[in-house]
Amino acid sequence: MIKSTKKPTEQSSKIQKSIIDRLNRVEGQIRGIKNMIEKGTYCDDVINQLEASRSALSSIELILLEGHIKNCIIQQLKDGKEESVDEVLKTIKKLIK
């Protein structure tokens, strides 16, 4: 994996905070799902909450992928590191499975 040594920008810091906030909400959702299962909540309700959590995680993946392409991959290409294209394509293939 190719790593960037650039300092975070104000924009990337805002994105990072947004992602952390989203992950905290997902973490709460997961705890809620666990409680639902422990209480014997109706299966359909649990499944709906699982899907909401999965959707929230997918949203985070897309935010991270967009930032990765716009910042890391573009810079790596400018630096002549063409293997970064293969790296991001491999990641995209995992996401669309």
Order of alpha helices (4+ residues) and beta strands (2+ residues): alpha-alpha-alpha-alpha
